[in-house]
Amino acid sequence: MRASTGSTGGSGKAAAQGLGAVVGFLVAVEIASGVLQGYYTPIYPQIAQHLDITEGDINWFEAAQLIVSALAIPLLARLGDLIGHKRVLVLATAVTALGSWITVVAPSFTTFLIGWALQGAAIIWLPLEIAIIHRRTRDSGRQSLLTRRGAAVLVGALELAVIIGALTSGAIVDGLDMNVVLAVPAVVVTLVLVAVWFGIEDAPGESSGGIDWTGLALVTLALGLVMAGLVLVRLDGAGSVRAWVVMVLGVLVLVPFVRHERSVADPIVDVDLLASPSQWPMQVTAFLFGIPVLGGQIPLSTFAQADPDVRGYGLGADSGFVSTLIGVYVITLAIGAFTLPVTTRLLGVRRTLILACLLVAAGYALWLPFHDTTLQAITNMAVAGLGSGALVASLPAAAAAAAPPERTGIATGMTNGTKVIGGAIASSIFAIALASTGSIDKLGEEATNAPLSGYLVVWGVCSGAALIAAIVLMLAPKVAFAREEEQASTAPGRHPD
């Protein structure tokens, strides 16, 4: 069935024209995002040597960037609705480029940490891009369908760029000066900044009012305290009283925050929108999805490199196989994202999301009995990757479709925000689970390695979180998917929900 003819059909055709060019420029942004995500991972030891720090100190990079990412999302998402998504995309890209160049010239660990933290502004890229596509296709009559297709292309480009970034850094790190090596991501992000500036049309924001600075301060305080408490748990352990006090204070700050947000006309975070039947299933799913997709990757890498002759478990893999494992996972992520339009057309939006969650749950559950061979590892990650790719692409698009036009920025942005928070909490839990037991190893020396039981906890939590997300989506009200299902129903071969 086609869109109605007449003026609406004409405007719809005009709205759809040129979408490919817009998506093409946005693909460049996701290529830069993929480079940032994949480029540094193989060269962490060289970065530590370059900065004259221990490899353990690199954990501060992750903590600092997660904090900046969590705090940047509500402000940048609100700015996108106020002044235009393209302008905020330019701003976020400029901040990310600045941070990337700081890491190149940083003379010390502290300066490098500041630059690395500023790269956390990139967290808002994908939600803003989806919001741009969502607005661009408004008059097409196929807004949700075209948005999902655009999201699939963007995420697919992102995952392919992760592989390219990882292979590139690993190939050049031994032959070039470290400053030159670190300059590659900075150059890429800078080029993308120019492309976005000239290639994306500028559209004004659709939301009225201003920025709720009081609400921003309160949510910043709440998130800052919770994230600081999580960092303290990672540093001091689960028994740290100050860590739990800080986290409890962060949670308590949410009480005046929610009350304030509900009392103002233009809140920084529309808590009523996020708690609405059309939004909460997406946000809860994003939070739970953050546990495996952000929290579960480092444990998988360390398990693969563990020597079974020493620890009694692990794959004894070298860095080359670890890269292969990551590559397989990323490729399946891209497949899951690229096939999203097909699966949603055949199964419907809700069933597609549920299937993706179940694939993630199954992939991590397979690690519990099957973790002794490389073939088992590749199979497990391939299953989880297919579901993860579909979720990365579909969650922001689903949130945008269920939000009012003037609030798409905050709705899509918060899917990344809740995902980051879920990943941060999981990271702390997994750090505790993988702590040394102080047992005696086969050589009679005190063991400092993580116990196998810790890895079993990690895989169980990742699988359980994804399974709970599937249950949440099953129980979600139909209104959460009504708009997407209505537009998707016009596509041939669509399976009714």
N, C-alpha and C positions, 0 to 999 in steps of 0.2 A: 504494500500500500504506500502510495506517495503522499507527500505533504499536499495540502489543499492548494489549488491553483489560485490565480489572481495575484493581488499585491503581496499577499503573504508568501505565496510560492516564489514570486520573483525575489523578494527580500531574502528568503531562505537560501535560494541559489546564490545570491550575491554574498551572503554571509559565509557560505561554505567555500566559495572561491578564494583562493589564496591561503587556505588553511595549511596546505602542504608547506608553503614557504615559512609560515609562522612556526610550525612544528619543526621545520629544518633548523631554524635559528635556536629554538629551544633544545633541540638535540645536542647542539654544540655545548650548551650549558651542562647537560647531563654527561657529556663526554668529559668535561672538566671535573664534574662531581665524581665520576668513576675513577679518573686519574688520582684525585685526592684520596679516595678510599682504598685504591689498590696499590698506589705507587710506593707508599712508605712502608707497608707491611714487611716486605722482604729485606729491608735495609735498616730495621730498628737497631741491630747490634752496631752497625757502622755509624748511625746517628749518635748512639751512646758514646762510642769511641771519639767521635768528632767533638762532642761536648764535654768529654772527660767526666762522664757520669757512669754509674752502674746501670745495667739494663733494667734493674728493678725501678729505677727512678723514672723510666718511661711511663709507668703507670700514672704519673702526675699529668702527662699529656692528655690521656683519655679522660681523667677526672675533670680537668680544667675545661676541656672542649665540651663535655657533656653539660657542665654547669652553664656555660655561655649559650649553648644550643637551647637548653630548656628555658632560659630567661629571655632569649631573643625572640622566640616564637610568638608569644602573645603580642609584643610590641610591633614586630614586623608584619604580622598577620593583620592587626588592626590598621596599621598604616596603609597596607595594601587596599583595604576597603575604603579608606579615607581619600588617599591621594592617587590611587591607581596602582595596579599590580605590577605594571612594567617599571614604574619609577622605583618601587621598593625592590624589585629584582635587580635593578641597576645598583641601588644602594648596597644590597647584600653582597652582590658580586664584587663591588669596590672594596668593601670591608674584608672579604675573603682574600682578594688579591693583595691588599695591604698586609694581612697576616702572613700570607705566603712569602712575600718579599722580606718580611722581618725575619722569618726562619732562615733565609739565605744569608743575611748579614749579621745575624745574632752573634754577639761575642761571648755570651754566657748562657747557662741553663735558664736563668730567670727570663732573659729577653726572648729566648727561643720559646719558652712556655707561653709568654704573652702572645707571640705571633701564632703559635699553634692554637691557642684558645680563640683568637679572632677568626680563625678558619671555621669555627662553629657556626658562623652566620650562614654558611652554606646549607644548614638544615632546612631553611625555608624555601630553597630553590624549587624543589619539585611541587610542593603545594601551590606556590605562586604560578608556576607554569601551567598547572592543571586549571587554576582559576582563570588564567588568560585564555586557554582553549575553551573553557566552559562559557566564558563571556563571548568569545569570538563566534561560537556556534549557536548562540541563543535563538536566532531567527531561522535556523536551518530546518526546524522540524524534527531533527535527529540529534538534539543536543547531548543527551546522555550517551548515545551510541558513539558519536564522534569524539566525545570526551574520553570514553574508555579506550577507543582506538588510539587517540593521541597519547594517553597515559601508557598504554602498552608499548608504543614505539619509544617513548622517553625512557621507560625503565629498561627496555631491552638494550638501548644504546648505553645506558648507565652500566649495566652488568658487563657488556662487552668491553667497555672502557676500563673496567676494573681489571680484567685480564691483561689488557694492553699495558696498563700502568704498571702492574706487577712484573710483567715480563721485561718491560723497558728498564725499570730501576735495577732489576737483578742483572741485566746485561751490561749496564754501564757503570755500576758502582765501583768496580775494581779498577777501571781504566781511567776515571776522571777524578778531578778534585771534588771534594765533598760539596763545596759551595756551588760548583757547576751542577752537580747532581740535584741538589736541592732547588736550583733555579728552574728546573724543567716544569714543575707544577705551577710555579709563579708565572712563568711565561704563558702557559696554557690558560690560566684563569684571566690574565690580563687581555689576551686576545679575545676571549669570550666576552669580556666586559665591553670591548669595542663592538663586537658583533651584536650584542643585545641592545646597545645604545642606538645603533643605526638600523637594526633589522626588525625590531618589534615596534608595532604601532603604539603610540601613546594614547591611552584612554583615561579619562578622569575617573576618580573614585565614585562609587554609588552610595556610599554611606554618609550620613550627615553627622554634625556634631564635631567633637574634638577628641583628644586623647584623655582617657581617664587616668590621670597621673596617680591619684590615690590608690585606685585599684591596681595599677601597675606596680606601685611600691609594695602593696600588700602581697601580691602574687610573687613578686621578686623575693620578698622576705621569706615567704613560705617555701618556695622552691629552693632558695638559697640555703635555708636551714636544713631542709630535708636532704639536699644533696651534700651539704657539709657533714651532716650526720652519717651519711653513707660512706663518705670518704674516711671519716674517723673509724667506722666499723672495719673498713679495709685495712687501716693502719694499726688499730689497737685491738681488733678482734670483737667478737660478739659480746664479750663481757664488759665492754667499755661503758661505764655509767654515763660519761659525758656525751658519748655518741647517741645513746638512746634519749637523753634529756634534750639534746639539740633537735633530734627528729620529732619528738613529741611536741616541742615548741612550734616546729614548722607546721605540723598538722593542726595545732590549736589556732594558728594564725589564719587558717582557712575559714574559721567560723566568722570572724569579722569581715573577711574578704567576701564571702558569699553574701552576707547581709548588705555590704556596701554595693556590690555589683547589682543586686536586685533593686536597689534604691535609686540608681542613676539611669538616665535615659540612654546614654551611650557607653556601656561598660567595656572595659578592655578585654574581658572574657565574658561572653554572653552565657552565663551559667544556666539560665533557663533554656536557651537553645540547646546547649550540650546535654542537658538532662531530659530533653524532650524525647518522645517516643521515636522520632525520626533520626535522632543523632546518637543517643546513648549506646545503641548496639555497635555502631561503628567505632566509637571512642573506646569502649571496653575491649573490643576486639583488637584495636591498635595497641592498647596497653599490654594485653596478654601476648600479642604477637612480638612485641619488643623483647620479651624474655628470651625466646630462642634466637631471634634474628640478630640481636645486638649482644645479648649476654652469653650465648652458647658457642660463639666462634673461637675465641681464644682457648677454652678448654679442649675443643676438638683438635686444634693445632698442637697443643702440648701433649695430648694423649698420643697423637700419631707419631711424635718424635720420641716418645718414651721407649727406653731399651727394655724389652721383655726379659732379657737375661739378668738384668739388675733389679728391676722392679716386680717382675712376675706378670706384667701386663704391658700393653702398648704394641705399636706396630714396628718400632725400630726404624722409622722412616727417616730419610735424609731430607734436606730442604727441597730437593727436586721433586720428591714425591708429594711433599706437603703442597707445593705449588700446583701439582697435578690434581690433588684432591680439591684444592680451592678452585681450580679451573673448572673441574667437573661441576662443582656446586654452582658456580657463577653461570656456567652455560645452561644448566637446568633452570636457574632463576630467569634467564633471558627467555627460555622456551616457555616457561610459565607465564611470563608477561606478554610475549608476542601472541600466544594462543588465547589470551583472555577474551578478545571479541568473539572468537568461535565458541568457546565454552559458555559464555553468557548467552549467546544466541540459542544454543542448544539446550542449556539447562536452566537458564534464568539467572538473575543476579544473586538471589539468596542461595540457591543450590550451589552456584559456583564458589561463593565465599565459604560455604560450609565444606565443600569438597577440598578447597585449598587448605583450610584449617586441619582437616582430617589427614591430608597428605603430610603436613608438617608434623602432626602428632605421631603418625605411623613411622616417619623417617627417624625421629629421635627415639621412639620406642624400640625400633629395630636394633639400636645400639646396645640395649640392655642384654640381650642374649648373643648378639652377633657383633663382636668387636675384636676378633682375633686375626683377621686377614685383611689384606688391602682390598680385595674384591668386596668383602662385606662393608668396609668403610665407604667405598665409592658408591655402592648400592644405597646405603643408608642416606648419604648426603644427596644423591640424585633424587630420591623420593621427597626428602624435605625441601630440596631446592625448587622442585616444580610447584609445590604449594606456596612457598615463600615468594616466588616471582609473581604469582597471581595476586597475592595479598598486597604486595608492595604497590602494584599498579592499580588495584581495584579499590582499596580503602579510601584514598583521597577523592577519587572520582565518585564513589558512593556517597561520601560525606557532602561533596559539592552539590550533587543532585538533590539531596534531601534538605538543603539549606535555602533560605531566602536569597534572592540575587545579591542583596547588599551585604550578606554575611558569609559569602562563599570563602573569602580569604581566611576568616577565623576558623571556619569549620574544617577546611582542608589543612590549615596550619596545625590545628590541635591534634589531628591524627598523627602527625609527626611528633608533636609534643608529648602526647601520652605514650607513644612508642618509645621515645627517649627515656622517659621516666621509668617505664617498665624495664627497659634494658639496664638502666642504672641500678635499680633495686636488685635485679637478677645478678648483675655483676658482683655486688656485695655479697649476696647469698652464696654465689658460687665460689668466691674467694674464701669464705669461711669453710665451705664444704671441702675445698681442695687444700686446706691447711695441713701441714705435716702433723702426723700422729706421734712423732718422736720415737718410733719403733726402731728395732735393730734390723738392718738389711743383711743380705747374704754375706757381706764382707765383714760383718761384725761391727760396723760403724753406725753411728746414729743416723737414722734416715731423715732426710729433709724433703723427700719427695711426697707428692700428694698420694693418698691411698686410693685404691681402686673403688672403694665404697663412695668416695667423694665424686668420682666421675659418674657413678651410677645415679647419685643424687641429681647431678647436673642434667643428665639425659632424662631422668624421670620428671623433673620439674619442667623442662622444656616441652616434653610430650604432654604432660598434664595441662600446662597452660594453653597449648593449642587445642587440646580436647575441650577444655572449658569454653574457649572461644567459639568452637563449633556449637556447643550446647546453647551459649548465649544467642547465637544467630538463629538457632532453631526456635528459641522461645521469643525472639524479638517480634514486636507487632508488625503487621503487614504494611502499616503506613511508612515504616522505615525504608521500604523498597518500592513503594507505590509509584513514585514518579519515574524511576528508572525502568520498572517493569512495564509501565504504560507506553513509554517511548520505544522500549526494546521489542514490544509486542508487534510492532509494525514490520520487523525484519522477518524475511522468509525463513522457515525452519525453526522458528522460535518455539521452545518448549514452554507450555504454560506453567505458571508457578502454582 
